[in-house]
Amino acid sequence: MGITSPNAAPCEPCDAIVVGAGLAGLVAAHELSLAGKRVLILDQENRANLGGQAFWSLGGLFLVDSPEQRRLGVHDSLDLARQDWATSAGFDRDEDHWPRQWAEAYLEFAAGDKRRYLHDLGLRLTPVVGWAERGGSGASEHGNSVPRFHLAWGTGPEVVRVFREPVERAESAGLVTMGFRHRVDELVVEDSDNEGGDNGVSGAVVGVRGRVLAPSHTGRGIESNRDEVDDFELRAPAVIVTSGGIGHNFDLMRQCWPVERLGEFPQTMLAGVPAHVDGRMLAIAEHAGASLINRDRIWAYTEGIENWNPVWPNHGIRIIPGPSSLWFDAEGNRFPAPNYPGFDTNRTMRTILSTEHDYSWFVLNESIIRKEFALSGSEQNPDITKKDWRLTLDRARSSDAPGPVEAFKKFGADFVVADTTEELVAGMNERSRGPVIDHDHLVEQIVARDRQMDNAFSKDAQVQAIHNARNYLGDKIVRVQKPHKILDPTHGPLIAVRLSLLSRKTLGGLETNLDAQVIGAGGTPIPGLYAAGEVTGFGGGGMHGYNALEGTFLGGCIFSGMRAGRAVAGSSAPGGDGTNGRGAVGIEATDMTRGER
Ligand SMILES: Cc1cc2nc3c(=O)[nH]c(=O)nc-3n(C[C@H](O)[C@H](O)[C@H](O)COP(=O)(O)OP(=O)(O)OC[C@H]3O[C@@H](n4cnc5c(N)ncnc54)[C@H](O)[C@@H]3O)c2cc1C
């Protein structure tokens, strides 16, 4: 199968092969190159996609008891974060052994070294901390008790940059080699000293095999061709799989979807991630003996809108909403407490799917959209992504909605903007994928809610939540509109937004121990095989359990990528643990010139 190439690859011998040049792969490669190790990074996409999903991300980072929180008067602690994580994760399976340990280690990182690690690399944070996944069901239920969502100054591209630049410097120095358009199709397993051992595999992973794909000159995020032009086999003492989740593979998502917990898989779902998030490596690793756990734990969103200017197929954008929009099902019934915008993703998913329709509606007005609609994604936040203080301050002070939100209002297929309730409901019914909404029924519910606005207190739990949010300085300044009546014409026009379900994160994956070694079906590590990032459910095979607290995915990739890189660096000397006594054997043969470099 291997190709004998006249062109020797520059990474020879190689200490590790990293499969996937997303954030987790870059972090692992960075740590390895810091230790003076030689790394080969393979990715099925071209160089334009370096950094993977993280580039598109908003750059939200979960931190505990940070200076940013303290400056805003937020009292947080590791104990409080532990409590929130435990009640959200709901670990309840035997296979949660490693996920629990990753969760604890990650919490200590988020409350300890994480901020300094990123700061030392040059990453800075914006001063206002967001309050994601507020919960709303009680202190012992899912959700963040306090705001913890710290936004990277420069959003996702900046999170990528602080790792990409040192890796590129290591590339110039000859420590790192990048093989783009190299798609891994198989992990090479060979007999090892523990043949027939208790990991359920009779060997160690000694390399990878795959296909070289035809060059692609497409821009970042655009789906590329899968034309095969050659094959390759490459060897190293350690292989680190950092291939991401399953969010663009709807067949796989359907297979994994937890019908009994969330309801039937939706007929319509938008893709919140690029096409390369295909989940193929999971089955490839499983075939090599890896244990794959918690595959039914999926983190999809309920506030998806069709991107009027798509990059990848079926491209959806997530609204990150403030708490004031009213949320209705497809028939126009207001959802019960606590299904409020930004409170409890999985609960709302379950509630929506129990209606037997796969979409829902926000009803709000111009004042609310201006202050409370943020769109997830670096390209939807050009002010922060470009690190432009003037534009960012303009956004905070402006009485208009941010430019990208205005563009959705104008061009988005899901938006209805109307001066009267009759026009509003007519527009909603034009966009309906199901039942017709009754005007009077909808308006009656809005009026009932609006009557709760005459006092500074209320029996309506969502109105109480708005008052509560404004007790947090960050929300009051930039995120939560002053309480007012939705039907008050001075706050108009009225707006309705059709919300579809949106794929995003994979919470289960390859089971790994705290050294990022992949566990075999028999329960012990597979020699030579490591994994990090979303393919491991962000650590262990699912450190989030059933629910996420947000901002924990980039952080999970950074933490697990760091641990994988350090573990392999510590073990890659000949005879070290990870090499199973084989030492660096080098790349056997390849033609790196056929794929892009
Ligand atoms: C729009 C958006 C907003 C987000 N916002 C946030 C946020 O604010 N905060 C947060 O914490 N998280 C956020 N996330 C999630 C976070 O960005 C991802 O979970 C994370 O970046 C995943 O990184 P990864 O390295 O594990 O995988 P990926 O970024 O998916 O990278 C995997 C790489 O592996 C390659 N690959 C896969 N299979 C193979 C193969 N067989 N052979 C060769 N190469 C292969 C892929 O081409 C890809 O380049 C967001 C994601 C998106 C899309």
The ligand as an SDF file (V2000), in Angstrom:
LIG
                    3D

 53 58  0  0  0  0  0  0  0  0999 V2000
  -19.4360   28.8350   14.3200 C   0  0  0  0  0  0  0  0  0  0  0  0
  -18.8120   28.1810   15.5210 C   0  0  0  0  0  0  0  0  0  0  0  0
  -18.7720   28.8730   16.7290 C   0  0  0  0  0  0  0  0  0  0  0  0
  -18.1720   28.2900   17.8510 C   0  0  0  0  0  0  0  0  0  0  0  0
  -18.0360   29.0410   18.9990 N   0  0  0  0  0  0  0  0  0  0  0  0
  -17.4050   28.4950   20.0640 C   0  0  0  0  0  0  0  0  0  0  0  0
  -17.1570   29.2890   21.2270 C   0  0  0  0  0  0  0  0  0  0  0  0
  -17.4320   30.4860   21.2720 O   0  0  0  0  0  0  0  0  0  0  0  0
  -16.5660   28.6790   22.2990 N   0  0  0  0  0  0  0  0  0  0  0  0
  -16.2070   27.3590   22.2870 C   0  0  0  0  0  0  0  0  0  0  0  0
  -15.6920   26.8690   23.2970 O   0  0  0  0  0  0  0  0  0  0  0  0
  -16.3910   26.6010   21.1740 N   0  0  0  0  0  0  0  0  0  0  0  0
  -16.9610   27.1400   20.0610 C   0  0  0  0  0  0  0  0  0  0  0  0
  -17.1160   26.3910   18.9300 N   0  0  0  0  0  0  0  0  0  0  0  0
  -16.6720   24.9700   18.9460 C   0  0  0  0  0  0  0  0  0  0  0  0
  -15.1750   24.8230   18.6940 C   0  0  0  0  0  0  0  0  0  0  0  0
  -14.7520   25.7610   17.7450 O   0  0  0  0  0  0  0  0  0  0  0  0
  -14.8560   23.4050   18.1880 C   0  0  0  0  0  0  0  0  0  0  0  0
  -15.4310   22.4490   19.0500 O   0  0  0  0  0  0  0  0  0  0  0  0
  -13.3590   23.1620   18.1380 C   0  0  0  0  0  0  0  0  0  0  0  0
  -12.7230   24.1790   17.3840 O   0  0  0  0  0  0  0  0  0  0  0  0
  -13.0330   21.7720   17.5430 C   0  0  0  0  0  0  0  0  0  0  0  0
  -11.6420   21.6980   17.3380 O   0  0  0  0  0  0  0  0  0  0  0  0
  -10.9270   20.3150   16.9440 P   0  0  0  0  0  0  0  0  0  0  0  0
   -9.5050   20.6450   16.7290 O   0  0  0  0  0  0  0  0  0  0  0  0
  -11.2590   19.2570   17.9100 O   0  0  0  0  0  0  0  0  0  0  0  0
  -11.6220   19.8770   15.5710 O   0  0  0  0  0  0  0  0  0  0  0  0
  -11.7790   20.6160   14.1510 P   0  0  0  0  0  0  0  0  0  0  0  0
  -11.6760   22.0710   14.2690 O   0  0  0  0  0  0  0  0  0  0  0  0
  -13.0130   20.0640   13.5430 O   0  0  0  0  0  0  0  0  0  0  0  0
  -10.5100   20.1180   13.3310 O   0  0  0  0  0  0  0  0  0  0  0  0
  -10.3880   18.7880   12.9020 C   0  0  0  0  0  0  0  0  0  0  0  0
   -9.5260   18.7350   11.6550 C   0  0  0  0  0  0  0  0  0  0  0  0
   -9.3100   17.3710   11.3390 O   0  0  0  0  0  0  0  0  0  0  0  0
   -9.3920   17.1910    9.9430 C   0  0  0  0  0  0  0  0  0  0  0  0
   -9.7430   15.7840    9.6800 N   0  0  0  0  0  0  0  0  0  0  0  0
  -10.8610   15.1280   10.0460 C   0  0  0  0  0  0  0  0  0  0  0  0
  -10.8110   13.8510    9.6450 N   0  0  0  0  0  0  0  0  0  0  0  0
   -9.6320   13.6840    9.0030 C   0  0  0  0  0  0  0  0  0  0  0  0
   -9.0120   12.5800    8.3480 C   0  0  0  0  0  0  0  0  0  0  0  0
   -9.5950   11.3810    8.2870 N   0  0  0  0  0  0  0  0  0  0  0  0
   -7.8030   12.7710    7.7740 N   0  0  0  0  0  0  0  0  0  0  0  0
   -7.1840   13.9870    7.8200 C   0  0  0  0  0  0  0  0  0  0  0  0
   -7.7450   15.0690    8.4130 N   0  0  0  0  0  0  0  0  0  0  0  0
   -8.9520   14.9080    9.0080 C   0  0  0  0  0  0  0  0  0  0  0  0
  -10.4490   18.1750    9.5050 C   0  0  0  0  0  0  0  0  0  0  0  0
  -10.3120   18.4950    8.1300 O   0  0  0  0  0  0  0  0  0  0  0  0
  -10.1760   19.3670   10.4330 C   0  0  0  0  0  0  0  0  0  0  0  0
   -9.2930   20.2920    9.8650 O   0  0  0  0  0  0  0  0  0  0  0  0
  -17.6760   26.9520   17.7740 C   0  0  0  0  0  0  0  0  0  0  0  0
  -17.7270   26.2460   16.5570 C   0  0  0  0  0  0  0  0  0  0  0  0
  -18.2710   26.8550   15.4400 C   0  0  0  0  0  0  0  0  0  0  0  0
  -18.2770   26.1000   14.1280 C   0  0  0  0  0  0  0  0  0  0  0  0
  1  2  1  0
  2  3  1  0
  2 52  2  0
  3  4  2  0
  4  5  1  0
  4 50  1  0
  5  6  2  0
  6  7  1  0
  6 13  1  0
  7  8  2  0
  7  9  1  0
  9 10  1  0
 10 11  2  0
 10 12  1  0
 12 13  2  0
 13 14  1  0
 14 15  1  0
 14 50  1  0
 15 16  1  0
 16 17  1  0
 16 18  1  0
 18 19  1  0
 18 20  1  0
 20 21  1  0
 20 22  1  0
 22 23  1  0
 23 24  1  0
 24 25  2  0
 24 26  1  0
 24 27  1  0
 27 28  1  0
 28 29  2  0
 28 30  1  0
 28 31  1  0
 31 32  1  0
 32 33  1  0
 33 34  1  0
 33 48  1  0
 34 35  1  0
 35 36  1  0
 35 46  1  0
 36 37  1  0
 36 45  1  0
 37 38  2  0
 38 39  1  0
 39 40  1  0
 39 45  2  0
 40 41  1  0
 40 42  2  0
 42 43  1  0
 43 44  2  0
 44 45  1  0
 46 47  1  0
 46 48  1  0
 48 49  1  0
 50 51  2  0
 51 52  1  0
 52 53  1  0
M  END
$$$$
